[in-house]
């Protein structure tokens, strides 16, 4: 959406004013006394709204979304389900453990189960077992009528038969962390890394520069739609596509040159360039009737 909002803003304005031109709506407006400034105002408001939305997404929603995604992954790990265990199949998704159940009664109850604990060098076999995941990344396992076999440090085997046994087994899972991708970081995190790499400077400026292109592209779309009323409607879309490619290429090239030129300058260069182009185009349009 960060990239799509400026693009869709340009296309929306171009298509709207192409339609106005082809239906002679602009001629009717001017006949009623509307000036070019009258046309610019609503487009400016629309472009500023798109810019504000883009900045809000870049500064607030983007890092929040990535943080919430990681939180969801963590909750999934912490509330690990044993539902994936199937009858007569090895289950190895929990690191260091292997489960095999001859029969699965429901989501938590099994018959003739074998559990191999590779971390503690132990094997548990039981006629019945109930396995309930805990919210604190552990499993409560209750066994009936089974045997516990374990290997000690001297490689000696010991076995214990039991009628009932309970274990609270911690699950050693690697909890996901926030990706160290600059495009997903908050502004504060980017600023603290300015000295590490120029990409963080470029990205912090890019959070504002890219959305600001939306208002410039909206005004440029007005010029395209307003001045191409004698041409086919598709020609305006072609020019809009060329502008879209040019804007994105400038941002991509700027990112590749961050270690050659000033990263802040590279992030704001597309905005400055299209501001000049838009100002010239608007001046030429307003100087004509």
N, C-alpha and C positions, 0 to 999 in steps of 0.2 A: 504493500500500500504506500510506503514511503516513496517508491519510484512511480507507482501507478497514479497517484493523486495529481502531480503536475502534468503527466501525460494526458490523463482523462480531462483535466481542466482545459488544456489546449484544444483537444478534439471536440469537446462539448461546445466551446465558443465558435470554433471554425464551422462546425455542422449547423449550429443555430443561425449564424449570420449568412452562411451560404444559402440556407433555406429562405431567410428574409430577402436576400438579393434575388434569388430565382423566382420568388413569388411577388416581387416588386413591393414588398412591405417597406423597404428602406425609402423608396421613392415616395410612398404614401406618408411616411413619417416626416420626411423633409418638407413635403407639401403642406403638412399641418404645422410647420414651424419648428420641428425638432432639429437641433444642431448635432454635430458630431460629438460635442461634449455630453449631450444627453445620452448618447449611446455608450460613451466611455464609462460613465458613472456606475451603472449596474454591473458591467464587466469587471470594473475595479473592485467593487464590493465582493463579487463572486470569487475573484482571484485572491483577495485578502482572506476570505473565509477558508479557501483551500489551503492557503499558506499557514494560517493559524492551526488548522487541523493537522497539517503535516508536521509542524513544529511540536505540537502536543504529542503526536504519535512518536516522533523521534526522541524527544526528551523524556517522556513519561511512560507511554504505553509499551514501547519496544523493550526497555530493560525490565519493566514489570512483567511483561509476558514471558521473557526468558527465565526470570526468577520463579514465577508460578509454575512453569513447565518443570523446572528442577525440583520444586517442592512436591509436585505430583509424583514424580519418579521416586522421590524419597518415601512418600507415603505408601506407594505400591510395594517398595522393598520392606518397609517396616511392618506392613500387614500382609506378609507373604502367605499365599494360599497353597494348600496341599491338594487342591482340587485337581491339579494336573497329574497326580499319581493315578496310573491305570493298572488294572489287573494284569498280572503276568508280564509286566514291562518294567525295565530298570528306569528309575527316576534319579537323575544326577544333577538337577538344576541348583541344588544347594551345595555350595563349595565344601568339599571334604566329606560328603556323605553320599551314600547310595541306598536307595529304598527299593524294596521288591515286595509286593503284596500278591499273594495268591488269589485273594478275593477282597473286593472293595464293597462294603455294605452301604456307605454313604460318604459324604464329603470328609468326615473326620474319623470314621470307624473302619477297621480293616481286620481281616482274619488271615492267619498264617503269614505273618510279615517277617521280613528279614531286613535289618538295618546295619550297614557297615559304616562305622565311624573311623575314617582314615586318620583324622587328627589325633585321636586318643587311642588308636590301634585297638578298637573294640568292635565286637559283633553282638548284636542283640537279635534273638529270634524269639517269637512269641506266638501263641495261639490266637490272641486277640490284642488289638492295640487301638488306642484313641489318641489322635494327634491334633492339637489345637494351637494355631499360631497366636503369638502374643503381639501386642502393639509395640513392645520395646525390642523388637527384632530377636525374639526367642520363640521356642516351641515347648509346650507342655505335652509330654508324651507319657501315657499311662499304659502299662503292659500287663497282661494276664497270662499266667502259665507259660513261662518261657525260660530262656537261659542267657546269661551274660558271659561272654568269653572275651578276655583281655590279655594283651601281651605287655609285660612289664619291661623295665629298662634292661634287664638281663636276658631279654628274649624268652622268658619263661611264660608259659600259658597258664591261665587260671580260669576256672569256670564256676559260675554260681547259678544254681537253679532257683527259681522263685515262683510264687503264686501270683504276687502283685508287685509292681515296681513303678515308680514315678520318676521322671527326669525333667528338669527344666534346662533345655539345651539352647545356648546362645547361637545365633546365626551370624557368621562372620561374612557379611556382605559389604561390598564396596559401594558406599552411598555416593550418588552422583553429586557433583559440585557444579557451580555456575561456570559455563564455558568461558575460557579466556579469550574470547573473540571480541575485538574492539567494537564491532557493530552491535553487540548485545550488552555492552557495559553502560553504566550510568555516567552522567557527565562528571560527577565527583571522582569516580574511579579513573576516568580518562585523564583528568587533570593531574592526578597523583602519579601518572605514568609518563608524563611529558618528557622526562629526561631519559626514559628507557628507549623510546623509539618515536620517530616522527609520525608514524601512522596514527598515534593517539592524538597528536595535534591536528592532523588532517581530519580525523573522524569527528573531533569535538566541533570544529568549524563547519564540517559537512552536515552536522545535525540541524544547522540553521540555514546554510546556503542552499541546499537542495530544495527544501520546502519553499524558500523565497522565489525560486524559479517559477512556481505556480502562478503567482500574480503577473510576472513578466510574460509568461507564455499565454496567459489569458488575454492580455492586452495585444500581444502579437497575433493571437488567433482572431481578435476583432479586426485587425488590419487585413489579415488574409481573407477573412470572410467578407469584409466590406469592400475591398478593392477588386475582388475577383468575381464580381457579379456578372461580368460579360463572358467569363470562362465557364467551363464545365465544373460541376460540383466536385468531381473526383480530383481535379487539379489542386484544389485547396487542401484536400486530404493528403495528397502526395507531398506538398510543401510542408505540411504539418509533420508528416513522417520523417522528412529530412531534418527538420528542426529537432525532433525528439532524438534522433540518432546523434545529431551534433552535440546536444546537451550531455547525453550520457557518455559519449566518447570523451568529451572534455573532462568530465569527472573521473573517468577511468584512467585517462592519460595522466591527469593530475596526481592520482594516487600512486602511479608508477614512478613519478618524478620527485617524491617527497624527500629523497636523500640528496637531490641535486639542487632544488629550489626551496624557497620557504613554503612549508606545508599550509600555513594559513593563507598565503597568497594564492596557492594552487587551488585551494578549496573555494575561494571567493572569486577566482578569475572568470568562471562561466557566468556567474551572476553579473559581474561588471560588464562583460562583453555583451550579454544579451540585454542588459539595461540600456547600453548605448544604442544597440540595434533597434530595440523597442522604441526608444525616444525618437530616433530618426524616422522610423516608420510612422509613429503617431503624428509627428510634425508634418510629414508629407500628406498624411491622410486628412488632418484638420485644415491644411492649407488648400485642399481641394474641396469642392462641394460634394 
